[in-house]
Amino acid sequence: MSKFHKNTDRYGDKPAWQHKVNREKCHEGYADVSYEDVWSLDTRLANIIASHLRAFLKAQKGPNGGCPGELAQGAEVGAGHRKWLNIIRKMIYAFEEYQNVDKWNMDKETEERIDEGMQLFIKWYKYLWI
């Protein structure tokens, strides 16, 4: 073996210093999101979404509240708005409960309610504005 052999780490394909640099780069984060902010990203985002949905629900109950047109069409006055508020509540339940349950051992009913609320979030996402 030459005294100028390449100092490689356990992977043998790159020098150890290069793996260290790459590892440090991965821990830098991106834009204004730190590396630590992506740990348990699912629960972190669930917290953010739940908080914002709570504020949205409060605003929807105010003078500027409304509902998506397809909920209001053909319904009695106020019925579409009540449906919309219930949909938002189901979304809130899903994201709040998701943070608090053991994701590996939750009962079937809770799992179904969480799934329903998250699917509603996807379906009605484009209507989350005032």
FENSULJO-V390426 format. One record per helix or strand. SS is the DSSP state (a for helix, b for strand). FROM is the first residue (numbers start at 1). LEN is the number of residues. Records with the same first field share a line. If there is no record, write none. Layout:
SS = FROM-LEN  FROM-LEN
This chain:
b = 8-1  15-1  30-1  33-1
a = 16-11  35-4  41-20  69-4  79-22  108-20
